[in-house]
Amino acid sequence: MVFGITRQYALFAIPMAGFGFGWFLDRKETERMTMFRDKSALYGKVLKEGEKPSWP
């Protein structure tokens, strides 16, 4: 036990930290990709007034 960190805590905290960091990166990537919503030549379309984008 170093600084109050037990083996059980480490076995829980390390994977959860990785999950949290991956979730953060995924949210940032989705945020970045919103610039390209409905602008693809293959899947893009002109949105009508008040119509929501095809994906969040």
C-alpha distance matrix in Angstrom:
0.0 3.8 6.5 5.7 5.6 5.2 7.7 10.4 10.3 10.5 13.3 15.1 14.8 15.8 19.0 19.8 19.7 22.1 24.3 24.6 25.5 28.0 29.5 30.0 31.7 33.8 35.0 35.9 37.8 39.8 40.5 41.8 43.9 45.7 48.0 49.5 50.2 53.6 54.6 54.6 58.0 57.4 55.7 56.6 59.1 60.7 59.2 61.6 61.4 58.5 57.2 53.4 51.9 51.5 47.7 45.2
3.8 0.0 3.8 5.4 5.5 7.3 9.8 12.6 11.4 11.0 14.4 15.9 14.7 15.4 19.0 19.7 18.9 21.3 23.8 23.7 24.2 27.0 28.6 28.7 30.3 32.8 33.8 34.3 36.4 38.5 39.0 40.1 42.5 44.3 46.4 48.1 48.9 52.4 53.3 53.4 56.8 56.5 54.9 55.5 58.1 59.5 58.1 60.6 60.3 57.5 56.3 52.5 51.0 50.8 46.9 44.3
6.5 3.8 0.0 3.8 5.6 8.7 11.8 13.8 11.7 11.9 15.6 16.3 14.5 15.8 19.4 19.4 18.3 21.2 23.5 22.8 23.4 26.6 27.8 27.5 29.4 32.0 32.7 33.1 35.5 37.5 37.7 39.0 41.5 43.1 45.1 47.1 47.9 51.4 52.4 52.7 56.3 56.0 54.3 54.7 57.1 58.4 56.8 59.1 58.6 55.7 54.7 51.0 49.7 49.7 45.9 43.1
5.7 5.4 3.8 0.0 3.8 6.2 9.9 11.1 9.2 10.6 13.9 14.2 13.1 15.1 18.4 18.1 17.8 20.8 22.6 22.2 23.4 26.3 27.2 27.3 29.5 31.7 32.3 33.2 35.6 37.3 37.7 39.2 41.6 43.0 45.3 47.2 47.7 51.2 52.3 52.7 56.2 55.8 53.9 54.5 56.7 58.0 56.3 58.5 58.0 55.0 53.9 50.2 49.1 49.0 45.1 42.3
5.6 5.5 5.6 3.8 0.0 3.8 6.8 8.3 6.2 6.8 10.3 11.0 9.9 11.5 14.8 15.0 14.7 17.5 19.5 19.4 20.5 23.2 24.4 24.8 26.7 28.9 29.8 30.7 32.9 34.6 35.3 36.7 38.9 40.6 42.9 44.5 45.0 48.5 49.6 49.8 53.3 52.7 50.9 51.6 54.0 55.5 53.9 56.2 55.9 53.0 51.8 48.0 46.6 46.3 42.5 39.9
5.2 7.3 8.7 6.2 3.8 0.0 3.8 5.4 5.2 6.4 8.7 10.1 10.4 12.0 14.7 15.3 15.9 18.3 20.0 20.5 22.0 24.2 25.4 26.3 28.2 30.0 31.2 32.4 34.3 35.9 36.9 38.4 40.3 42.0 44.5 45.9 46.3 49.6 50.9 50.8 54.2 53.4 51.6 52.6 55.0 56.6 55.1 57.4 57.3 54.3 52.9 49.1 47.7 47.2 43.3 40.9
7.7 9.8 11.8 9.9 6.8 3.8 0.0 3.8 5.4 5.1 6.2 8.7 9.9 10.7 12.9 14.3 15.3 17.0 18.7 19.9 21.3 23.0 24.5 25.8 27.4 28.9 30.5 31.9 33.3 35.0 36.4 37.8 39.3 41.3 43.8 44.9 45.3 48.5 49.7 49.4 52.7 51.8 50.1 51.3 53.8 55.7 54.2 56.7 56.8 53.9 52.3 48.5 46.9 46.1 42.3 40.1
10.4 12.6 13.8 11.1 8.3 5.4 3.8 0.0 3.8 5.5 5.1 6.4 8.6 10.3 11.7 12.6 14.4 16.2 17.2 18.5 20.4 21.9 23.0 24.6 26.5 27.6 29.0 30.8 32.3 33.6 35.0 36.7 38.2 39.9 42.6 43.7 43.8 46.9 48.4 48.1 51.5 50.4 48.5 49.7 52.0 53.9 52.3 54.6 54.7 51.7 50.0 46.3 44.9 44.0 40.2 38.1
10.3 11.4 11.7 9.2 6.2 5.2 5.4 3.8 0.0 3.8 5.5 5.2 5.8 8.4 10.4 10.5 11.7 14.2 15.3 15.9 17.8 19.8 20.7 21.9 24.0 25.5 26.6 28.2 30.0 31.3 32.5 34.2 35.9 37.5 40.1 41.5 41.6 44.9 46.3 46.3 49.8 48.9 46.9 47.9 50.2 51.8 50.2 52.5 52.4 49.4 47.9 44.1 42.8 42.2 38.4 35.9
10.5 11.0 11.9 10.6 6.8 6.4 5.1 5.5 3.8 0.0 3.8 5.3 5.1 5.7 8.5 9.7 10.2 12.1 14.0 15.0 16.2 18.1 19.6 20.7 22.3 24.0 25.5 26.8 28.3 30.1 31.3 32.7 34.4 36.3 38.8 40.0 40.4 43.7 44.9 44.6 48.0 47.2 45.5 46.5 49.1 50.8 49.4 51.9 52.0 49.2 47.6 43.8 42.2 41.4 37.6 35.4
13.3 14.4 15.6 13.9 10.3 8.7 6.2 5.1 5.5 3.8 0.0 3.8 5.9 6.1 7.1 9.0 10.7 11.7 13.1 14.9 16.4 17.5 19.0 20.8 22.2 23.4 25.2 26.8 28.0 29.5 31.2 32.6 33.9 35.9 38.5 39.4 39.6 42.7 44.0 43.6 46.9 45.8 44.1 45.4 47.9 49.9 48.5 51.1 51.4 48.6 46.7 42.9 41.3 40.2 36.5 34.5
15.1 15.9 16.3 14.2 11.0 10.1 8.7 6.4 5.2 5.3 3.8 0.0 3.8 5.8 6.1 6.3 8.8 10.5 11.0 12.4 14.6 15.8 16.7 18.5 20.4 21.4 22.8 24.7 26.1 27.3 28.8 30.6 31.9 33.6 36.4 37.4 37.4 40.5 42.1 41.8 45.2 44.2 42.2 43.3 45.7 47.5 46.0 48.3 48.5 45.5 43.8 40.0 38.6 37.7 33.9 31.7
14.8 14.7 14.5 13.1 9.9 10.4 9.9 8.6 5.8 5.1 5.9 3.8 0.0 3.8 5.7 5.1 5.9 8.6 9.8 10.3 12.1 14.1 15.1 16.2 18.2 19.7 20.9 22.4 24.2 25.6 26.8 28.4 30.1 31.8 34.4 35.7 35.9 39.2 40.6 40.6 44.1 43.3 41.4 42.2 44.6 46.3 44.7 47.1 47.1 44.2 42.7 38.9 37.4 36.8 33.0 30.6
15.8 15.4 15.8 15.1 11.5 12.0 10.7 10.3 8.4 5.7 6.1 5.8 3.8 0.0 3.8 5.5 5.2 6.4 8.7 9.9 10.7 12.4 14.3 15.4 16.7 18.4 20.2 21.3 22.7 24.5 25.9 27.1 28.7 30.8 33.2 34.3 34.9 38.1 39.2 38.9 42.3 41.6 40.0 41.0 43.6 45.4 44.1 46.8 47.0 44.3 42.6 38.8 37.0 36.2 32.4 30.3
19.0 19.0 19.4 18.4 14.8 14.7 12.9 11.7 10.4 8.5 7.1 6.1 5.7 3.8 0.0 3.8 5.4 5.0 6.2 8.6 9.9 10.5 12.2 14.2 15.3 16.3 18.4 20.0 21.0 22.5 24.3 25.7 26.8 28.9 31.5 32.3 32.6 35.7 37.0 36.5 39.9 38.9 37.2 38.4 41.0 43.0 41.7 44.4 44.8 42.1 40.2 36.4 34.5 33.5 29.7 27.8
19.8 19.7 19.4 18.1 15.0 15.3 14.3 12.6 10.5 9.7 9.0 6.3 5.1 5.5 3.8 0.0 3.8 5.3 4.9 6.1 8.5 9.7 10.4 12.2 14.2 15.1 16.4 18.4 19.9 21.0 22.5 24.3 25.6 27.3 30.1 31.2 31.2 34.4 35.9 35.8 39.3 38.4 36.4 37.4 39.7 41.4 39.9 42.4 42.5 39.7 38.0 34.2 32.6 31.9 28.1 25.8
19.7 18.9 18.3 17.8 14.7 15.9 15.3 14.4 11.7 10.2 10.7 8.8 5.9 5.2 5.4 3.8 0.0 3.8 5.4 5.1 6.1 8.5 9.8 10.5 12.3 14.2 15.4 16.6 18.4 20.0 21.1 22.6 24.4 26.2 28.6 30.0 30.4 33.8 35.0 35.1 38.6 38.1 36.2 36.9 39.4 41.0 39.6 42.1 42.2 39.5 37.9 34.1 32.4 31.9 28.1 25.7
22.1 21.3 21.2 20.8 17.5 18.3 17.0 16.2 14.2 12.1 11.7 10.5 8.6 6.4 5.0 5.3 3.8 0.0 3.8 5.4 5.1 6.1 8.5 9.8 10.6 12.2 14.3 15.4 16.4 18.3 19.9 21.0 22.4 24.6 27.0 28.0 28.6 31.8 32.9 32.6 36.0 35.4 33.7 34.7 37.3 39.2 38.1 40.9 41.2 38.7 36.9 33.1 31.0 30.3 26.5 24.5
24.3 23.8 23.5 22.6 19.5 20.0 18.7 17.2 15.3 14.0 13.1 11.0 9.8 8.7 6.2 4.9 5.4 3.8 0.0 3.8 5.5 5.1 6.1 8.6 9.9 10.4 12.3 14.3 15.3 16.5 18.3 19.9 21.0 22.8 25.6 26.5 26.6 29.8 31.2 30.9 34.4 33.6 31.6 32.6 35.1 36.9 35.6 38.3 38.6 36.0 34.1 30.3 28.4 27.5 23.7 21.7
24.6 23.7 22.8 22.2 19.4 20.5 19.9 18.5 15.9 15.0 14.9 12.4 10.3 9.9 8.6 6.1 5.1 5.4 3.8 0.0 3.8 5.5 5.1 6.2 8.7 9.9 10.6 12.4 14.3 15.4 16.6 18.4 20.1 21.5 24.2 25.6 25.8 29.2 30.5 30.8 34.4 33.9 31.8 32.4 34.6 36.1 34.6 37.1 37.2 34.5 32.9 29.1 27.4 27.0 23.2 20.7
25.5 24.2 23.4 23.4 20.5 22.0 21.3 20.4 17.8 16.2 16.4 14.6 12.1 10.7 9.9 8.5 6.1 5.1 5.5 3.8 0.0 3.8 5.4 5.0 6.3 8.6 10.0 10.7 12.4 14.4 15.3 16.5 18.4 20.4 22.6 24.0 24.7 28.2 29.1 29.3 32.9 32.6 30.9 31.4 33.9 35.4 34.2 37.0 37.1 34.7 33.1 29.3 27.3 27.0 23.2 20.8
28.0 27.0 26.6 26.3 23.2 24.2 23.0 21.9 19.8 18.1 17.5 15.8 14.1 12.4 10.5 9.7 8.5 6.1 5.1 5.5 3.8 0.0 3.8 5.4 5.1 6.1 8.6 9.9 10.5 12.3 14.2 15.2 16.4 18.6 21.1 21.9 22.5 25.8 26.8 26.6 30.1 29.6 27.9 28.7 31.3 33.1 32.1 35.0 35.5 33.2 31.2 27.5 25.2 24.4 20.7 18.8
29.5 28.6 27.8 27.2 24.4 25.4 24.5 23.0 20.7 19.6 19.0 16.7 15.1 14.3 12.2 10.4 9.8 8.5 6.1 5.1 5.4 3.8 0.0 3.8 5.5 5.1 6.2 8.7 9.9 10.6 12.3 14.3 15.4 16.9 19.8 20.9 20.9 24.2 25.6 25.8 29.4 28.9 26.8 27.3 29.6 31.3 29.9 32.5 32.8 30.2 28.4 24.6 22.7 22.2 18.3 16.0
30.0 28.7 27.5 27.3 24.8 26.3 25.8 24.6 21.9 20.7 20.8 18.5 16.2 15.4 14.2 12.2 10.5 9.8 8.6 6.2 5.0 5.4 3.8 0.0 3.8 5.5 5.2 6.3 8.7 10.0 10.6 12.4 14.4 15.8 18.3 19.9 20.4 23.9 25.1 25.7 29.4 29.3 27.2 27.3 29.6 30.9 29.5 32.2 32.2 29.7 28.3 24.5 22.6 22.6 18.9 16.2
31.7 30.3 29.4 29.5 26.7 28.2 27.4 26.5 24.0 22.3 22.2 20.4 18.2 16.7 15.3 14.2 12.3 10.6 9.9 8.7 6.3 5.1 5.5 3.8 0.0 3.8 5.5 5.1 6.1 8.6 9.8 10.4 12.2 14.5 16.5 17.8 18.8 22.3 23.0 23.3 26.9 26.9 25.2 25.5 28.1 29.6 28.7 31.6 32.0 29.9 28.2 24.5 22.1 21.9 18.3 16.2
33.8 32.8 32.0 31.7 28.9 30.0 28.9 27.6 25.5 24.0 23.4 21.4 19.7 18.4 16.3 15.1 14.2 12.2 10.4 9.9 8.6 6.1 5.1 5.5 3.8 0.0 3.8 5.4 5.1 6.2 8.6 9.8 10.6 12.6 15.3 16.1 16.4 19.8 20.9 21.0 24.6 24.2 22.3 22.8 25.3 27.1 26.1 29.0 29.6 27.4 25.4 21.7 19.3 18.7 15.0 13.1
35.0 33.8 32.7 32.3 29.8 31.2 30.5 29.0 26.6 25.5 25.2 22.8 20.9 20.2 18.4 16.4 15.4 14.3 12.3 10.6 10.0 8.6 6.2 5.2 5.5 3.8 0.0 3.8 5.5 5.1 6.1 8.6 9.9 10.9 13.8 15.3 15.3 18.9 20.2 21.0 24.8 24.7 22.4 22.4 24.5 25.7 24.3 27.0 27.2 24.8 23.2 19.5 17.4 17.5 13.8 11.1
35.9 34.3 33.1 33.2 30.7 32.4 31.9 30.8 28.2 26.8 26.8 24.7 22.4 21.3 20.0 18.4 16.6 15.4 14.3 12.4 10.7 9.9 8.7 6.3 5.1 5.4 3.8 0.0 3.8 5.5 5.0 6.1 8.6 10.1 12.1 14.0 15.0 18.7 19.4 20.3 24.0 24.5 22.6 22.2 24.5 25.6 24.5 27.4 27.5 25.5 24.1 20.6 18.2 18.6 15.3 12.8
37.8 36.4 35.5 35.6 32.9 34.3 33.3 32.3 30.0 28.3 28.0 26.1 24.2 22.7 21.0 19.9 18.4 16.4 15.3 14.3 12.4 10.5 9.9 8.7 6.1 5.1 5.5 3.8 0.0 3.8 5.4 5.0 6.1 8.8 10.7 11.7 12.9 16.4 16.9 17.3 20.9 21.2 19.6 19.6 22.2 23.7 23.1 26.3 26.9 25.2 23.4 19.9 17.0 16.9 13.7 12.1
39.8 38.5 37.5 37.3 34.6 35.9 35.0 33.6 31.3 30.1 29.5 27.3 25.6 24.5 22.5 21.0 20.0 18.3 16.5 15.4 14.4 12.3 10.6 10.0 8.6 6.2 5.1 5.5 3.8 0.0 3.8 5.4 5.1 6.4 9.4 10.3 10.4 13.9 15.2 15.9 19.6 19.7 17.5 17.3 19.6 21.1 20.1 23.1 23.7 21.8 19.8 16.3 13.6 13.5 10.1 8.3
40.5 39.0 37.7 37.7 35.3 36.9 36.4 35.0 32.5 31.3 31.2 28.8 26.8 25.9 24.3 22.5 21.1 19.9 18.3 16.6 15.3 14.2 12.3 10.6 9.8 8.6 6.1 5.0 5.4 3.8 0.0 3.8 5.5 5.5 7.9 10.2 10.6 14.4 15.3 16.9 20.6 21.3 19.1 18.2 20.1 20.9 19.7 22.5 22.6 20.7 19.4 16.0 13.6 14.5 11.5 9.1
41.8 40.1 39.0 39.2 36.7 38.4 37.8 36.7 34.2 32.7 32.6 30.6 28.4 27.1 25.7 24.3 22.6 21.0 19.9 18.4 16.5 15.2 14.3 12.4 10.4 9.8 8.6 6.1 5.0 5.4 3.8 0.0 3.8 5.5 6.3 8.4 10.1 13.8 13.9 15.2 18.8 19.9 18.3 17.3 19.7 20.6 20.1 23.2 23.6 22.3 20.9 17.8 14.9 15.7 13.2 11.6
43.9 42.5 41.5 41.6 38.9 40.3 39.3 38.2 35.9 34.4 33.9 31.9 30.1 28.7 26.8 25.6 24.4 22.4 21.0 20.1 18.4 16.4 15.4 14.4 12.2 10.6 9.9 8.6 6.1 5.1 5.5 3.8 0.0 3.8 5.2 5.6 7.1 10.6 10.9 11.8 15.5 16.3 14.6 13.9 16.5 17.9 17.6 21.0 21.8 20.8 18.8 15.8 12.5 12.7 10.4 9.8
45.7 44.3 43.1 43.0 40.6 42.0 41.3 39.9 37.5 36.3 35.9 33.6 31.8 30.8 28.9 27.3 26.2 24.6 22.8 21.5 20.4 18.6 16.9 15.8 14.5 12.6 10.9 10.1 8.8 6.4 5.5 5.5 3.8 0.0 3.8 5.3 5.2 9.0 10.0 11.9 15.7 16.6 14.3 12.9 14.7 15.5 14.7 17.8 18.3 17.1 15.4 12.5 9.4 10.5 8.6 7.6
48.0 46.4 45.1 45.3 42.9 44.5 43.8 42.6 40.1 38.8 38.5 36.4 34.4 33.2 31.5 30.1 28.6 27.0 25.6 24.2 22.6 21.1 19.8 18.3 16.5 15.3 13.8 12.1 10.7 9.4 7.9 6.3 5.2 3.8 0.0 3.8 5.8 9.0 8.6 11.1 14.5 16.3 14.6 12.7 14.5 14.9 14.7 17.9 18.5 17.9 16.6 14.3 11.3 12.7 11.7 11.2
49.5 48.1 47.1 47.2 44.5 45.9 44.9 43.7 41.5 40.0 39.4 37.4 35.7 34.3 32.3 31.2 30.0 28.0 26.5 25.6 24.0 21.9 20.9 19.9 17.8 16.1 15.3 14.0 11.7 10.3 10.2 8.4 5.6 5.3 3.8 0.0 3.8 6.4 5.5 7.3 10.9 12.5 11.1 9.4 11.9 13.1 13.6 17.1 18.5 18.3 16.3 14.2 10.7 11.1 10.7 11.4
50.2 48.9 47.9 47.7 45.0 46.3 45.3 43.8 41.6 40.4 39.6 37.4 35.9 34.9 32.6 31.2 30.4 28.6 26.6 25.8 24.7 22.5 20.9 20.4 18.8 16.4 15.3 15.0 12.9 10.4 10.6 10.1 7.1 5.2 5.8 3.8 0.0 3.8 5.5 7.6 11.1 12.0 9.6 7.8 9.6 10.9 10.7 14.2 15.7 15.2 12.9 10.6 6.9 7.4 7.4 8.7
53.6 52.4 51.4 51.2 48.5 49.6 48.5 46.9 44.9 43.7 42.7 40.5 39.2 38.1 35.7 34.4 33.8 31.8 29.8 29.2 28.2 25.8 24.2 23.9 22.3 19.8 18.9 18.7 16.4 13.9 14.4 13.8 10.6 9.0 9.0 6.4 3.8 0.0 3.8 5.8 8.6 9.4 6.7 4.2 5.9 7.7 8.3 12.0 14.2 14.5 11.8 10.5 7.0 6.8 8.6 11.0
54.6 53.3 52.4 52.3 49.6 50.9 49.7 48.4 46.3 44.9 44.0 42.1 40.6 39.2 37.0 35.9 35.0 32.9 31.2 30.5 29.1 26.8 25.6 25.1 23.0 20.9 20.2 19.4 16.9 15.2 15.3 13.9 10.9 10.0 8.6 5.5 5.5 3.8 0.0 3.8 6.4 8.6 7.5 4.8 7.2 8.7 10.5 14.2 16.3 17.1 14.9 13.9 10.5 10.6 12.0 14.0
54.6 53.4 52.7 52.7 49.8 50.8 49.4 48.1 46.3 44.6 43.6 41.8 40.6 38.9 36.5 35.8 35.1 32.6 30.9 30.8 29.3 26.6 25.8 25.7 23.3 21.0 21.0 20.3 17.3 15.9 16.9 15.2 11.8 11.9 11.1 7.3 7.6 5.8 3.8 0.0 3.8 5.4 5.3 4.6 8.1 10.8 12.9 16.7 19.2 20.0 17.3 16.2 12.7 11.6 12.8 15.3
58.0 56.8 56.3 56.2 53.3 54.2 52.7 51.5 49.8 48.0 46.9 45.2 44.1 42.3 39.9 39.3 38.6 36.0 34.4 34.4 32.9 30.1 29.4 29.4 26.9 24.6 24.8 24.0 20.9 19.6 20.6 18.8 15.5 15.7 14.5 10.9 11.1 8.6 6.4 3.8 0.0 3.8 5.9 5.6 8.4 11.1 14.1 17.5 20.5 21.7 19.1 18.6 15.4 14.2 16.0 18.8
57.4 56.5 56.0 55.8 52.7 53.4 51.8 50.4 48.9 47.2 45.8 44.2 43.3 41.6 38.9 38.4 38.1 35.4 33.6 33.9 32.6 29.6 28.9 29.3 26.9 24.2 24.7 24.5 21.2 19.7 21.3 19.9 16.3 16.6 16.3 12.5 12.0 9.4 8.6 5.4 3.8 0.0 3.8 6.0 8.9 12.4 14.9 18.2 21.5 22.4 19.3 18.6 15.5 13.4 15.2 18.4
55.7 54.9 54.3 53.9 50.9 51.6 50.1 48.5 46.9 45.5 44.1 42.2 41.4 40.0 37.2 36.4 36.2 33.7 31.6 31.8 30.9 27.9 26.8 27.2 25.2 22.3 22.4 22.6 19.6 17.5 19.1 18.3 14.6 14.3 14.6 11.1 9.6 6.7 7.5 5.3 5.9 3.8 0.0 3.8 6.7 10.4 12.2 15.5 18.7 19.2 15.9 15.1 12.0 9.7 11.7 15.1
56.6 55.5 54.7 54.5 51.6 52.6 51.3 49.7 47.9 46.5 45.4 43.3 42.2 41.0 38.4 37.4 36.9 34.7 32.6 32.4 31.4 28.7 27.3 27.3 25.5 22.8 22.4 22.2 19.6 17.3 18.2 17.3 13.9 12.9 12.7 9.4 7.8 4.2 4.8 4.6 5.6 6.0 3.8 0.0 3.8 7.1 9.1 12.7 15.7 16.6 13.6 13.1 10.1 9.0 11.5 14.5
59.1 58.1 57.1 56.7 54.0 55.0 53.8 52.0 50.2 49.1 47.9 45.7 44.6 43.6 41.0 39.7 39.4 37.3 35.1 34.6 33.9 31.3 29.6 29.6 28.1 25.3 24.5 24.5 22.2 19.6 20.1 19.7 16.5 14.7 14.5 11.9 9.6 5.9 7.2 8.1 8.4 8.9 6.7 3.8 0.0 3.8 6.2 9.4 12.7 14.0 11.3 11.8 9.7 9.2 12.5 15.4
60.7 59.5 58.4 58.0 55.5 56.6 55.7 53.9 51.8 50.8 49.9 47.5 46.3 45.4 43.0 41.4 41.0 39.2 36.9 36.1 35.4 33.1 31.3 30.9 29.6 27.1 25.7 25.6 23.7 21.1 20.9 20.6 17.9 15.5 14.9 13.1 10.9 7.7 8.7 10.8 11.1 12.4 10.4 7.1 3.8 0.0 3.8 6.5 9.6 11.7 9.7 11.1 9.9 10.8 14.1 16.4
59.2 58.1 56.8 56.3 53.9 55.1 54.2 52.3 50.2 49.4 48.5 46.0 44.7 44.1 41.7 39.9 39.6 38.1 35.6 34.6 34.2 32.1 29.9 29.5 28.7 26.1 24.3 24.5 23.1 20.1 19.7 20.1 17.6 14.7 14.7 13.6 10.7 8.3 10.5 12.9 14.1 14.9 12.2 9.1 6.2 3.8 0.0 3.8 6.6 8.0 6.0 7.7 7.5 9.1 12.4 14.3
61.6 60.6 59.1 58.5 56.2 57.4 56.7 54.6 52.5 51.9 51.1 48.3 47.1 46.8 44.4 42.4 42.1 40.9 38.3 37.1 37.0 35.0 32.5 32.2 31.6 29.0 27.0 27.4 26.3 23.1 22.5 23.2 21.0 17.8 17.9 17.1 14.2 12.0 14.2 16.7 17.5 18.2 15.5 12.7 9.4 6.5 3.8 0.0 3.8 6.2 5.4 8.6 9.9 11.8 15.0 16.6
61.4 60.3 58.6 58.0 55.9 57.3 56.8 54.7 52.4 52.0 51.4 48.5 47.1 47.0 44.8 42.5 42.2 41.2 38.6 37.2 37.1 35.5 32.8 32.2 32.0 29.6 27.2 27.5 26.9 23.7 22.6 23.6 21.8 18.3 18.5 18.5 15.7 14.2 16.3 19.2 20.5 21.5 18.7 15.7 12.7 9.6 6.6 3.8 0.0 3.8 5.6 8.9 11.0 13.7 16.4 17.1
58.5 57.5 55.7 55.0 53.0 54.3 53.9 51.7 49.4 49.2 48.6 45.5 44.2 44.3 42.1 39.7 39.5 38.7 36.0 34.5 34.7 33.2 30.2 29.7 29.9 27.4 24.8 25.5 25.2 21.8 20.7 22.3 20.8 17.1 17.9 18.3 15.2 14.5 17.1 20.0 21.7 22.4 19.2 16.6 14.0 11.7 8.0 6.2 3.8 0.0 3.8 6.5 9.5 12.4 14.5 14.8
57.2 56.3 54.7 53.9 51.8 52.9 52.3 50.0 47.9 47.6 46.7 43.8 42.7 42.6 40.2 38.0 37.9 36.9 34.1 32.9 33.1 31.2 28.4 28.3 28.2 25.4 23.2 24.1 23.4 19.8 19.4 20.9 18.8 15.4 16.6 16.3 12.9 11.8 14.9 17.3 19.1 19.3 15.9 13.6 11.3 9.7 6.0 5.4 5.6 3.8 0.0 3.8 6.6 8.9 11.5 12.5
53.4 52.5 51.0 50.2 48.0 49.1 48.5 46.3 44.1 43.8 42.9 40.0 38.9 38.8 36.4 34.2 34.1 33.1 30.3 29.1 29.3 27.5 24.6 24.5 24.5 21.7 19.5 20.6 19.9 16.3 16.0 17.8 15.8 12.5 14.3 14.2 10.6 10.5 13.9 16.2 18.6 18.6 15.1 13.1 11.8 11.1 7.7 8.6 8.9 6.5 3.8 0.0 3.8 6.5 8.2 8.7
51.9 51.0 49.7 49.1 46.6 47.7 46.9 44.9 42.8 42.2 41.3 38.6 37.4 37.0 34.5 32.6 32.4 31.0 28.4 27.4 27.3 25.2 22.7 22.6 22.1 19.3 17.4 18.2 17.0 13.6 13.6 14.9 12.5 9.4 11.3 10.7 6.9 7.0 10.5 12.7 15.4 15.5 12.0 10.1 9.7 9.9 7.5 9.9 11.0 9.5 6.6 3.8 0.0 3.8 5.5 6.9
51.5 50.8 49.7 49.0 46.3 47.2 46.1 44.0 42.2 41.4 40.2 37.7 36.8 36.2 33.5 31.9 31.9 30.3 27.5 27.0 27.0 24.4 22.2 22.6 21.9 18.7 17.5 18.6 16.9 13.5 14.5 15.7 12.7 10.5 12.7 11.1 7.4 6.8 10.6 11.6 14.2 13.4 9.7 9.0 9.2 10.8 9.1 11.8 13.7 12.4 8.9 6.5 3.8 0.0 3.8 7.0
47.7 46.9 45.9 45.1 42.5 43.3 42.3 40.2 38.4 37.6 36.5 33.9 33.0 32.4 29.7 28.1 28.1 26.5 23.7 23.2 23.2 20.7 18.3 18.9 18.3 15.0 13.8 15.3 13.7 10.1 11.5 13.2 10.4 8.6 11.7 10.7 7.4 8.6 12.0 12.8 16.0 15.2 11.7 11.5 12.5 14.1 12.4 15.0 16.4 14.5 11.5 8.2 5.5 3.8 0.0 3.8
45.2 44.3 43.1 42.3 39.9 40.9 40.1 38.1 35.9 35.4 34.5 31.7 30.6 30.3 27.8 25.8 25.7 24.5 21.7 20.7 20.8 18.8 16.0 16.2 16.2 13.1 11.1 12.8 12.1 8.3 9.1 11.6 9.8 7.6 11.2 11.4 8.7 11.0 14.0 15.3 18.8 18.4 15.1 14.5 15.4 16.4 14.3 16.6 17.1 14.8 12.5 8.7 6.9 7.0 3.8 0.0
